[in-house]
Structure formats: C-alpha cells, structure tokens
Amino acid sequence: MPALRLFILLSSFSLYGAVAIAKPVTEMDLRKHVEILASDDFEGRAPGTEGERKTLAYLESQWAKAGLKPGARGGSWYQPVELVRRGPKQASVQFFAKGDKLRIVSDDILLVGRDAAYKTTKLPSIFVGHGVNAQGKVAADVNGKLAFLLADDTEFLPSDMKAARNRRTALIDAGAAAVISISGEQFDFPIYRRALLSRPTSWTARDKRADIEGVVSPQYMVALVTAAGGDWDKLRAAARSADYAGQSLGLTVDLDIQSEVERISSNNIIGKIAGRKPGSGAVVFMGHWDHFGICRPEGEEDRICNGAVDNASGLAVLTEVAKRLGKAKLDRDIYFVGTTAEESGLLGARAFAADPAVPLDQIQIVLNVDTVAIAPKGAKVAIIGRGKTGLDAEVEVVARKLKRKIEPSTDANAFLQRQDGWALTEKNVPALMVGGAFADLGKMEAFLKTDYHGPRDEVVETLQLGGAAEDADLHVELGRYFADARKFKPKKAEKGTGE
C-alpha cells in the first residue's frame, strides 16, 4: 500500500478505535434545526397540540435519515404518555360551626377538583399540622374529611417527607376527601395561586389526587379558626409535637366546585442504533422536545413561547449527534429519547423511567441535553451530576482529548433535579448533563432572568450556538466511548445514586 494512502486511512480512525472521525458539528448545522423547531409554525411545541405533531414528525424524519430505527415498544417511534391538566373554574365554599354559617371576609382560598364537578355537604374538617408524624406516618383520622395541611415549618420531619407532595399523598392514601395546604413563608399564597391558575399538568399514570385540593393563606386560616372559637397560635404550636395526631376544628363545609379538566394524549419519541454486541448494555441520549406553546392571551403582540434555547437547541444537538452515530458500528445499543412534558415536572422522563425501552440495569449512562445555546466557543465543560455516578473521570478524559477545559466545581449540581436526567437518577441509573452551558452560571442566570420561559426565547441573529456546536462534538465522542465495550468497562459501584 502506498505510504500516502496508508497515512490517509490511518488518519480516518477515531481516538477510540476503528471508527471514522465525524465531521465536526457547525453552528449552521444546529441553527437549521432550531429555526424550524422554534418557528411560529410549530406554535411553541406544547404537548397535545398541532405543534407536538409537527415536532415529532420532524424528529422522526431527521432521525430516520440519520440511520436510527424505531426504539419504542412494538417497533414504534412513540411511547404514549397520557397527561391531564386541571385548573379552577368556579367554586362555592361555605363553612359552618355548630350549624351556624361562618362569614370569612378573606377570599384567599382556591380549590380544584379531581373531576370537572364535585359537590358535597357537611364535610367534616381537621387540622393535621404537617400531615405526618416524626416517623412519616399519618396519625390523624382523616378518612372522609377535609384535611388542612401546613406547607412550611417542617424542621422535625424526615428528609424524605418534607416535600408537601409526599405528605399530601400520604393523606390521600389515608382516605382524605380533600387536602388544602396552608401557605407559609417559603411558598406564600400568591405563588400557590399562580401555580393553580396556570392549570398544572400531571402524568395520568401517577395522578393520585383527593376529590378536592387547594390552598388557603395563613390569614384565611386564622380567620376561619377564630370564627369557630379556636386559637390558631395554639393549634400551630401543638402541631410541632413529634406524635401530633391532628385536631378537629369543629367545622363542616359545603362545597360546590367546578374545575377545568383537560385530558392530553402525548408521546415520547424514541430512536435506536443497534449495537454489535447484544446484551452489552446501552447508552441513552435524552432531551425534551416540549415547551409552553401559545402562552400569552389574545391581544398580546407575541403570544408564542417558541423555546429556541429551551430546548430546540438541545434537540438540534441530539439530531446532529444522531447523524454522526447513526451509521457507526458500535458495541452497545444507543437510544435517542425526546421527552414530553419536561416543563410540567419531568413527566415524559418519568414515564420512560417507569417503562423504559431498555432495562434500566442495562443503561451504562444517560446523557441529557437541555438549554445548550448559552455558552460561546471555548467554554469549560461542566457536569450536572458531578460526584453522583463515578463517571466524571471518564467524561473528563474524553473532553480533554477534544481540547476542552474542565469546570471542576459542583456548582452546576444546583440544577440536578431540574432536568430530565433526574428521573433516571432517582432509579439509580447513572445520568449526567455535560457541556458548557452550565459552566458559567452567570450567563445561565442571565438567561433565566430574562428570556427563559417567555416569548423572547426565540430564534434571533445573536443566538449563541458556538458552545452548543462544541458540546455536540463532545457528545458524539462520549457516545462512541461509552458504547465501546473495549474502552468502557463499567463497575457495579459506578451505577447512579438516587439521592
């Protein structure tokens, strides 16, 4: 073989073996995808809308061209995820003490029903303090009652029971007909009110709710207890007892609640590159495709939350990575997962974690890609999940071979539970977010305080894609490394920690 031809052949091999080096990802490569996915034509990519249909059709087309095959169950591209949105419509609430109608001046109460209509009379009420005792158990008799639950002031509780959601669920399991949170200093009534008025979305499979749920302000609670002849300060102080078992308020309530309830059929999209060695495990790339859709009322100049940075940029990176890995001959299977309803609480990722296309114990690493159009070229590589998986050193070796500098701090872990990888981390699957966007938290905070989740997160001439292109190249090489059974040999101790 002539020397020149031999040199050219050898130069076409990757750092990790006989795999051709991919053509570097350019800013223009990414911009083409972002301009489509974040265009007004896609209407902000809200789940259950025409925007979802167009988004999934675009990703399916692009991933199929890249060489991916359908990766969901039954040979489909799609994993169904059923969702439900609820919000308040109108409510009649009347409390009684010893048969007498109470007149509460405050209107700081907001209730939402599990179903579109709910009506009941003479429902007894009980104050349950924090809802559970120091052992995390419901000690109060809440069956068939309205339970008033303190949202804050949880110092004595076990760490896994501090979340109001967990305590609310415990009360529902104990038979509470209604659970009303009493807002506090950490989450005041206006915050709760805005959340309920936004009609939050739930994953139907995990949609455990009381007949009625809602929130009242502390001022409303003081007025209610006082009108019934009680002492709010004494009630709240008693609730700090480690074995507090609740106290009847001597009240009944008549409720007639009308709610907005919308059922939404949505999907995760899953593509697969089959590996050469079945049974050797899998690598999963993940990024959410959803955003907030038409997010402003009629009459406003710009009503669409386009989600260019969050997360059309992440989908663009995934698509370009897929193009460079789609024809590769690697040992392990590689999955690409576009999730729905991340913006509603990682719901699509949780659906994937509950019913994964590949057994969770076969996943060697999950690499989530989200909000990457932040950093310029030359940004350091941060790791969200640093110290949680045992894979930091492996990632850094790959990054350094691409001449990337490393951000060694754990500052980016502040976002650990705010991204889809967390749904897998909770299942003890090693999941990381790797790249430059979260290396400079000043730039990230600037985005979060301005364009984030609003109509201004759209494609502009100054959209920063330099760092995103470098992150795309990094993910190509991370995919090659972790999918190579010769180079990456996992140890059981390296599996993720669901902290």
C-alpha distance (Angstrom), angle and dihedral (degrees) to the residues before:
residue distance angle dihedral
M1 . . .
P2 3.81 . .
A3 3.80 113.7 .
L4 3.82 94.6 -119.8
R5 3.81 92.7 51.4
L6 3.81 90.4 48.3
F7 3.79 90.9 50.7
I8 3.80 92.0 50.8
L9 3.80 91.8 49.2
L10 3.80 93.9 48.9
S11 3.81 90.7 47.0
S12 3.80 90.3 58.7
F13 3.80 92.7 65.0
S14 3.78 123.3 100.3
L15 3.78 127.5 -122.8
Y16 3.79 87.3 -105.8
G17 3.78 102.4 52.5
A18 3.78 139.1 -75.2
V19 3.79 96.9 -10.3
A20 3.79 119.8 118.7
I21 3.78 114.8 -114.4
A22 3.77 109.5 -108.6
K23 3.75 123.0 -121.5
P24 3.82 105.8 -99.3
V25 3.79 116.3 -100.9
T26 3.79 112.3 -111.5
E27 3.77 131.5 -152.7
M28 3.80 88.7 -114.5
D29 3.81 90.6 54.5
L30 3.80 89.0 57.8
R31 3.79 96.9 39.0
K32 3.81 92.0 58.2
H33 3.81 90.5 60.0
V34 3.79 95.2 41.6
E35 3.79 92.2 50.7
I36 3.80 89.9 56.3
L37 3.79 100.1 39.8
A38 3.81 94.3 43.8
S39 3.81 95.6 41.9
D40 3.78 120.9 119.2
D41 3.80 87.0 -113.7
F42 3.83 88.4 71.5
E43 3.83 90.3 51.9
G44 3.80 95.7 -141.4
R45 3.83 96.8 -54.8
A46 3.81 97.7 -98.4
P47 3.82 115.9 177.5
G48 3.78 115.1 -98.5
T49 3.80 95.2 19.5
E50 3.78 137.6 105.3
G51 3.79 84.3 -98.1
E52 3.80 89.8 64.1
R53 3.80 91.7 49.7
K54 3.80 92.3 51.6
T55 3.80 92.7 44.3
L56 3.80 94.6 51.5
A57 3.81 92.2 43.6
Y58 3.80 90.0 52.7
L59 3.81 94.0 47.8
E60 3.80 92.6 45.8
S61 3.79 90.7 51.5
Q62 3.80 94.2 47.1
W63 3.80 95.0 43.8
A64 3.79 92.4 47.0
K65 3.81 90.4 51.9
A66 3.79 87.8 50.7
G67 3.80 90.1 58.5
L68 3.79 100.4 -100.1
K69 3.80 120.6 141.0
P70 3.80 127.6 -149.5
G71 3.81 106.9 -75.5
A72 3.80 105.6 -174.9
R73 3.78 125.8 92.6
G74 3.79 118.4 -67.4
G75 3.78 93.9 23.8
S76 3.80 92.4 -69.5
W77 3.78 131.7 137.4
Y78 3.79 89.8 -139.2
Q79 3.79 137.7 74.1
P80 3.83 109.2 -165.6
V81 3.79 115.8 -128.5
E82 3.80 115.0 -172.9
L83 3.79 114.9 -152.0
V84 3.79 137.2 -176.2
R85 3.80 129.5 -156.8
R86 3.79 122.6 -159.1
G87 3.74 134.5 -176.2
P88 3.80 139.4 160.1
K89 3.80 119.6 -86.1
Q90 3.78 108.3 167.8
A91 3.77 134.7 -29.1
S92 3.79 141.2 -168.1
V93 3.81 112.3 -158.8
Q94 3.81 122.3 177.2
F95 3.82 124.2 173.1
F96 3.80 123.9 -159.5
A97 3.81 132.3 -163.8
K98 3.80 116.9 -164.5
G99 3.78 87.9 -17.0
D100 3.78 94.2 -54.4
K101 3.81 119.1 122.0
L102 3.80 112.1 -118.5
R103 3.78 120.4 -139.6
I104 3.83 111.5 -148.3
V105 3.79 113.3 -173.3
S106 3.82 95.2 -160.3
D107 3.80 119.3 84.3
D108 3.81 93.1 -163.0
I109 3.78 94.4 127.7
L110 3.81 126.8 102.1
L111 3.81 123.7 179.3
V112 3.81 134.0 -174.4
G113 3.79 126.8 -170.3
R114 3.77 128.7 -137.9
D115 3.80 87.1 -130.6
A116 3.78 131.0 36.3
A117 3.81 93.0 -100.4
Y118 3.82 131.6 27.9
K119 3.77 128.7 169.8
T120 3.79 131.4 172.9
T121 3.80 140.4 151.1
K122 3.80 134.2 -145.5
L123 3.81 94.5 13.0
P124 3.83 106.6 173.0
S125 3.80 117.8 -128.9
I126 3.78 132.3 -145.5
F127 3.79 134.4 -174.8
V128 3.83 107.6 -132.0
G129 3.80 100.2 179.9
H130 3.78 106.3 -148.6
G131 3.79 91.2 -7.1
V132 3.78 96.2 -120.9
N133 3.79 135.1 52.0
A134 3.81 128.0 -122.2
Q135 3.81 89.0 -78.3
G136 3.80 91.2 55.8
K137 3.82 93.2 -109.7
V138 3.79 129.8 129.8
A139 3.80 104.9 -116.4
A140 3.80 97.8 172.7
D141 3.80 124.1 88.2
V142 3.80 99.5 -116.9
N143 3.79 99.7 154.0
G144 3.79 109.8 136.4
K145 3.81 92.7 -4.8
L146 3.78 141.2 110.6
A147 3.80 108.1 -107.3
F148 3.80 121.3 -155.7
L149 3.83 108.3 -151.3
L150 3.82 128.3 -165.4
A151 3.79 108.8 -127.6
D152 3.83 95.7 -163.9
D153 3.80 137.6 30.4
T154 3.81 96.5 69.3
E155 3.81 103.1 145.3
F156 3.79 96.3 128.9
L157 3.81 97.0 49.0
P158 3.82 124.7 101.9
S159 3.81 109.7 -96.8
D160 3.81 92.7 -112.7
M161 3.81 91.6 55.7
K162 3.80 99.6 48.0
A163 3.79 94.1 91.0
A164 3.80 110.3 94.5
R165 3.82 88.7 -139.5
N166 3.80 92.1 62.1
R167 3.80 92.8 46.9
R168 3.79 91.0 46.1
T169 3.80 90.1 52.4
A170 3.80 90.8 49.9
L171 3.81 90.0 54.5
I172 3.80 91.4 48.8
D173 3.80 89.9 50.6
A174 3.81 87.4 52.7
G175 3.80 90.5 56.5
A176 3.82 104.9 -97.5
A177 3.80 110.3 165.9
A178 3.80 92.1 -158.0
V179 3.80 133.5 15.8
I180 3.79 118.3 -162.7
S181 3.80 118.8 -176.6
I182 3.77 119.8 -142.9
S183 3.78 106.3 -139.7
G184 3.77 120.2 -133.1
E185 3.77 143.5 179.2
Q186 3.80 98.2 -62.8
F187 3.81 94.4 48.8
D188 3.78 109.3 19.3
F189 3.79 125.9 -162.9
P190 3.84 96.9 -95.3
I191 3.84 90.2 55.7
Y192 3.81 92.2 50.6
R193 3.80 90.4 43.7
R194 3.80 93.2 53.1
A195 3.80 90.1 47.8
L196 3.80 93.3 53.8
L197 3.80 93.6 42.9
S198 3.81 89.2 54.0
R199 3.82 87.8 66.0
P200 3.82 98.0 -124.8
T201 3.79 120.0 -139.4
S202 3.80 126.0 -125.8
W203 3.78 133.0 -168.8
T204 3.79 105.2 -111.1
A205 3.81 93.8 -140.8
R206 3.81 90.2 61.2
D207 3.78 98.0 31.1
K208 3.79 100.2 129.5
R209 3.79 108.8 165.4
A210 3.75 141.1 156.8
D211 3.80 118.1 -120.1
I212 3.80 87.3 -100.0
E213 3.79 130.9 19.0
G214 3.75 132.3 173.0
V215 3.76 148.8 116.7
V216 3.80 140.9 -91.3
S217 3.78 130.1 -167.8
P218 3.82 121.2 -114.1
Q219 3.81 87.6 -113.8
Y220 3.79 90.9 56.4
M221 3.81 90.2 49.0
V222 3.81 92.4 50.0
A223 3.80 90.3 50.7
L224 3.80 92.4 47.3
V225 3.80 95.9 48.5
T226 3.81 92.5 43.4
A227 3.80 92.3 49.7
A228 3.80 88.3 53.7
G229 3.83 90.8 52.3
G230 3.82 96.7 -103.3
D231 3.80 134.8 126.7
W232 3.81 114.3 -120.4
D233 3.80 95.6 -165.6
K234 3.81 91.7 54.9
L235 3.80 91.8 46.2
R236 3.79 92.7 52.3
A237 3.81 93.2 45.2
A238 3.82 91.4 50.6
A239 3.81 90.0 52.9
R240 3.81 89.8 67.4
S241 3.78 90.6 71.5
A242 3.82 110.7 111.9
D243 3.82 91.1 -131.1
Y244 3.80 98.2 40.1
A245 3.81 110.2 156.9
G246 3.78 100.5 -172.2
Q247 3.78 131.4 -105.6
S248 3.77 132.7 -115.1
L249 3.78 112.7 -118.5
G250 3.79 93.5 -152.5
L251 3.77 88.0 -121.2
T252 3.77 136.6 123.5
V253 3.77 126.0 -167.3
D254 3.79 136.5 -153.8
L255 3.79 112.9 -147.0
D256 3.79 131.8 -168.8
I257 3.80 106.3 173.4
Q258 3.80 127.5 178.6
S259 3.81 116.0 -170.1
E260 3.79 139.0 -177.3
V261 3.81 107.0 -118.2
E262 3.82 119.3 179.6
R263 3.80 124.0 -179.2
I264 3.82 114.1 -150.3
S265 3.80 127.7 -166.8
S266 3.80 108.8 -154.2
N267 3.81 137.5 159.3
N268 3.76 146.4 -141.5
I269 3.79 112.3 -139.0
I270 3.81 117.0 -137.3
G271 3.79 128.6 -171.8
K272 3.80 127.9 -179.8
I273 3.78 139.7 -154.4
A274 3.79 107.6 -161.0
G275 3.79 115.6 -132.5
R276 3.79 126.8 -135.9
K277 3.79 93.7 -121.2
P278 3.81 112.4 54.6
G279 3.79 112.0 -152.7
S280 3.79 94.7 28.2
G281 3.80 92.7 106.5
A282 3.78 136.6 -107.7
V283 3.78 143.7 -93.5
V284 3.80 117.6 -140.4
F285 3.81 125.8 -155.5
M286 3.78 112.9 -166.3
G287 3.79 138.8 -176.6
H288 3.78 134.2 154.9
W289 3.79 119.4 -113.2
D290 3.82 98.6 -168.3
H291 3.77 131.0 96.0
F292 3.82 136.1 164.6
G293 3.79 101.2 -76.1
I294 3.79 118.1 -158.4
C295 3.76 95.8 3.7
R296 3.81 105.6 167.5
P297 3.82 129.6 66.5
E298 3.76 125.6 -102.6
G299 3.76 113.5 -77.9
E300 3.79 97.3 38.6
E301 3.79 116.3 118.9
D302 3.83 95.1 -125.8
R303 3.79 115.4 27.6
I304 3.82 100.8 165.9
C305 3.80 125.7 91.6
N306 3.81 95.9 -154.3
G307 3.82 98.6 -175.8
A308 3.80 98.6 -146.6
V309 3.80 96.1 159.9
D310 3.80 93.8 25.5
N311 2.95 97.8 72.3
A312 3.81 120.8 -36.9
S313 3.80 85.4 84.4
G314 3.80 91.2 57.3
L315 3.81 91.5 48.9
A316 3.80 89.2 50.1
V317 3.80 89.9 54.2
L318 3.82 92.1 48.0
T319 3.79 91.2 49.9
E320 3.80 94.1 50.6
V321 3.81 90.6 45.9
A322 3.81 88.4 51.0
K323 3.82 90.2 52.9
R324 3.80 90.7 54.9
L325 3.79 96.7 43.9
G326 3.80 100.2 34.4
K327 3.80 95.7 88.6
A328 3.81 96.1 33.3
K329 3.79 121.1 119.1
L330 3.78 101.8 -134.1
D331 3.78 131.0 159.7
R332 3.78 101.6 -123.3
D333 3.78 130.0 52.8
I334 3.80 114.7 -102.6
Y335 3.79 120.8 -150.6
F336 3.79 127.9 -164.6
V337 3.81 113.2 -158.1
G338 3.80 124.1 -171.1
T339 3.79 107.3 -167.8
T340 3.77 131.9 -152.0
A341 3.81 128.5 -141.3
E342 3.79 98.0 18.4
E343 3.77 87.4 140.6
S344 3.81 89.1 58.8
G345 3.80 94.7 55.7
L346 3.83 110.2 -59.3
L347 3.81 88.9 -67.0
G348 3.81 98.1 153.2
A349 3.79 91.2 46.8
R350 3.79 90.4 50.1
A351 3.81 89.4 50.7
F352 3.81 89.6 52.3
A353 3.81 91.5 47.5
A354 3.82 90.6 50.5
D355 3.82 94.2 48.7
P356 3.81 107.0 17.0
A357 3.78 124.7 -172.2
V358 3.80 86.8 -132.1
P359 3.83 125.9 33.3
L360 3.79 109.2 -91.1
D361 3.79 92.9 -127.9
Q362 3.80 88.6 59.1
I363 3.81 94.1 57.7
Q364 3.79 109.9 102.6
I365 3.79 94.8 -174.1
V366 3.80 140.6 -11.3
L367 3.80 115.2 -145.7
N368 3.80 110.7 -164.8
V369 3.80 118.5 -162.6
D370 3.80 117.9 -159.9
T371 3.82 137.6 151.1
V372 3.80 95.1 -4.3
A373 3.82 101.0 153.5
I374 3.79 93.1 90.2
A375 3.80 110.2 83.3
P376 3.83 127.8 67.6
K377 3.79 125.1 -131.8
G378 3.77 113.9 -66.3
A379 3.80 95.9 33.9
K380 3.77 117.9 152.3
V381 3.79 119.1 -106.5
A382 3.79 113.9 -108.5
I383 3.79 124.6 -170.1
I384 3.79 120.9 -143.3
G385 3.78 101.0 -155.7
R386 3.82 95.0 34.8
G387 3.78 109.4 168.4
K388 3.82 94.1 15.1
T389 3.81 104.1 89.5
G390 3.81 112.2 28.3
L391 3.82 88.2 -121.6
D392 3.80 100.3 99.9
A393 3.79 94.8 99.8
E394 3.81 91.9 49.5
V395 3.80 91.5 51.6
E396 3.80 91.6 47.6
V397 3.80 92.8 52.3
V398 3.80 90.3 55.5
A399 3.81 92.1 45.2
R400 3.79 93.8 50.2
K401 3.80 91.9 51.6
L402 3.79 85.4 60.6
K403 3.83 89.0 51.7
R404 3.80 91.9 -109.2
K405 3.78 119.4 150.3
I406 3.79 119.2 -133.1
E407 3.81 129.5 -124.6
P408 3.83 99.9 -144.7
S409 3.81 99.3 -169.4
T410 3.80 126.7 97.6
D411 3.81 92.3 -133.8
A412 3.81 92.1 114.1
N413 3.81 89.4 61.5
A414 3.80 86.1 81.8
F415 3.82 83.8 84.2
L416 3.82 95.3 46.8
Q417 3.80 96.7 109.7
R418 3.81 94.5 37.5
Q419 3.81 96.9 70.6
D420 3.81 136.2 66.2
G421 3.78 95.1 -105.1
W422 3.78 88.6 71.3
A423 3.81 90.6 70.4
L424 3.82 87.3 62.4
T425 3.80 94.8 40.0
E426 3.80 87.4 58.0
K427 3.82 86.7 58.8
N428 3.84 92.1 51.4
V429 3.80 92.4 -105.5
P430 3.84 114.0 139.8
A431 3.80 105.5 -111.5
L432 3.80 128.6 171.0
M433 3.78 141.7 171.6
V434 3.79 109.7 -144.2
G435 3.80 129.4 -173.9
G436 3.76 149.6 67.8
A437 3.80 102.5 -69.4
F438 3.80 94.1 82.3
A439 3.80 96.5 36.8
D440 3.81 92.2 84.4
L441 3.78 103.7 45.3
G442 3.79 89.8 -178.1
K443 3.80 90.9 66.1
M444 3.78 90.9 43.4
E445 3.81 93.0 50.6
A446 3.80 90.0 48.7
F447 3.81 89.0 57.2
L448 3.80 92.7 44.7
K449 3.81 90.9 53.2
T450 3.81 96.0 47.8
D451 3.82 124.9 22.6
Y452 3.82 98.8 10.5
H453 3.82 114.5 122.9
G454 3.78 92.6 -6.4
P455 3.81 139.8 100.5
R456 3.81 91.3 -93.1
D457 3.81 92.6 68.9
E458 3.79 90.4 92.1
V459 3.79 138.7 116.7
V460 3.80 109.9 -67.9
E461 3.79 132.0 166.7
T462 3.81 90.7 -106.1
L463 3.81 95.5 51.7
Q464 3.81 104.5 144.7
L465 3.81 109.6 -125.9
G466 3.80 102.1 145.8
G467 3.78 95.0 93.6
A468 3.80 91.2 39.0
A469 3.82 90.4 58.1
E470 3.80 90.5 52.2
D471 3.79 89.7 47.2
A472 3.80 89.4 52.1
D473 3.81 90.3 54.6
L474 3.79 89.0 48.1
H475 3.80 91.4 53.1
V476 3.79 91.4 50.1
E477 3.78 89.5 57.0
L478 3.81 93.1 41.8
G479 3.80 88.1 53.6
R480 3.78 91.3 51.0
Y481 3.78 92.9 46.7
F482 3.80 99.0 47.5
A483 3.82 92.2 41.2
D484 3.82 91.0 54.6
A485 3.80 108.5 91.9
R486 3.81 90.9 -163.2
K487 3.78 95.1 54.8
F488 3.79 101.5 35.7
K489 3.77 115.7 46.5
P490 3.79 108.2 171.8
K491 3.75 124.2 -143.8
K492 3.78 120.9 -145.8
A493 3.79 90.0 -122.1
E494 3.78 89.8 61.3
K495 3.78 95.2 68.3
G496 3.80 113.9 115.9
T497 3.78 126.6 -87.9
G498 3.77 118.6 -127.8
E499 3.76 94.6 -144.0
